[in-house]
Amino acid sequence: MRFLEPGTGRHTSIPPVAYDLTYDDVFMVPRRSAVGSRQAVDLSSPDGTGTTIPLVVANMTAIAGRRMAETTARRGGLTVIPQDIPIEVVTEVTQWVKQRHLVLDTPIVLAPTQTVGDALSLLPKRAHNAGVVVDENHRPVGVVTDEDLTDVDRFTQLADVMSRDLLLLDADIAPGDAFDTLDGAKLRAR
């Protein structure tokens, strides 16, 4: 990106700026790029994880929410919360994100009395398409996956369709050990 030098119309290198700039302060000038298509941009990280999560997520209301902030923060990225969100909500989201586990994804937690319809609306929000069913003491009592919900009436309670075959692992287990344990158990939800 280059800025137009004020009053000249000439392209210049980015000058040192001693203050923050906003969209109202700059005019971005379109120019040619060696990138033929936005589809050709490679977002994969060089650390070998294979992740393609962006480093910075734009402040777009439909994109930059609590879940995206959690995911990108866990991978070392940044999510810019939209400017039209009330400061109290931004504060609450920021505190929530900072309390998340550094490695483990925040699970979808459901009650046994919730319905298949409830689960169907939530499960796509995670890559693993699974939810943890917990009792009134917040202890896991089952797991429900999208496979459990196939061809089931939407008003059926999760207690009737959940798998009660649980394998519980300590949250502090090394990721490699967790993978080996789960892989060896041959469970459907991983």
N, C-alpha and C positions, 0 to 999 in steps of 0.2 A: 504494500500500500504506500502511496505517496500523497502528500498534502500539496495543495496549490499554495504557492507563496502569496500572501495577501496582496491584492491589488495588481498583480503582474500577469496572472494566468500561466506562469511557468511552473513546471513540475520541479520539485526539490526533494531532497532527502528529508526524512522526518527530523525536524529541529528538536533540540533538547527542550523539554517542557517542564517547568518547575511547578505545575499544578495539574490537577485531574481534568480530563476532557470528557465531555458527554457528546451525544449525537447532535445536540444543538450547536456545539462548538466547532465541529469539523464538517467538511464536505468531502466525501470519499469519491475519488475520481476513478471511473471504470478504465481498465486497460487490459491489454492482451495478457494471457497466461499460458504457460506451457502445459497446463492441465486441460486435456481435451474435453473431459466430462467430470461432473461432480461424483459420478459413479466410479471414476478412476482413482479417487483419493483413497489412500491406504491409511486407515486409522489404527492398524495393529501396533501394539507396543513392542519395543525391542527386547523386553525381558523374558521372552519365551513362553508367556502365558497364553498367547493367542487371542487375548482380549482385543476387541475393537471398540471399546467404550471411548467416547470423546474425552479430551482433557478438560474442556469447558463446555457446559451446556448453556445455550442461550436463554435469556429471560423471557421465554414464551410461555404463556399461561397453560397451554395444552401440553407442554413438555416438561417444564421445570418445576416439578412438585416434590413432595416429601420423598416419594419412592425413588425418583431419579437422583435427588440429592444424596440419599443413602447409598445408592449403588455407585455413583461416581466418587463419593468420598471414600468408600471402601477400596476403590481402585486408585486413589490418589488424585482424582479429578476434582473439578469445582462446578457447582451448579449455581447460576445466578438466578435468585428468586425474583419473579416479576415485580416491577416497581409499583404496580397498582394493588399489591397485596398489603393489607393492614400490618403495621409494624408489630403488633401483638402476635399475629399469626406467623410472621417471619421469625420472631423470637422463639415461639413455641416449636416451629419446625427445626430451627437451628439446634435448640437444646435436645430435641428428639434424635436428630441425626448424630449428635455427639455422644449419645448414650448407646448407640448400636454397637454390636459386636464387630470387631475388626475383620473377622474372617467369615463368620457364619451369617447367612442371609436371615433376615427377620421373617419368621414363619407366618403363614396365614393361620390364625387361631379361631377355631369354631367350637360351639357348644353342641353336645349330643342332641339337644332339642331343636337346633336350627335345621332348616330344610335343605333338600337337594338344590332347590332354586337359589338359596342363599350361597351355597358352595359354588354352584356353577357361575355365579356372577363374580366371585372372588378368585377362584383358582387360576384363571388366565393371567393374573397379575404377577405370577412367579413363573420362572422358566421350568420348574419341576412339576407344575400342575398338581400339587398336593397340599393338603391342609392338615394341621394337627388338631384333633378333637380333644378338648380338655374338660375336666369335671369342674364343679363349683370351687374346688381348691386349687385350680389352675394346674392340675397334674394331668399328663397325657393319658388318655384312655383309648385312643384309636387314631387311625390315619384314614383320610378319605382322598381318593385320587379321581381324576376325570374318568378313568375306566370304571370305577365303582358307581359313577353317576349315569352311565350310559343306559338308555332305555328304562329309566326309573322315573316314576311320577315326581314332579317338582315339589310336591307338598310332603313327600316322605321325609321323616326325620333322619338325620345322619346316624343316629344310634342303630338304625335298622340296616344301614348299608356300609358302615365303616369297617375297616379291617382292625381287629383287636390284637393282631400279631405284631407286637412292637419290639423293636430293638433300640434301646436307649443308650446313648453314648454321652460321656462327659463333654461339656462344652470346651474344655481345655485340651482335648485330645489333639495330637498332631494331625494335620490334614491328611498326610499319607497313611497314617494308621487308621484314620476314620474311613478312608476310601477302601483300604484292604479289608476292614471289618465288614463294611456294608456290601462290598463285592462278594466276599465269602459267604455272606448270609443269603444271597440270591433273593433279596426282597424286591418287590415291584417298585416301590417309591424310594428314590435315592436322592 
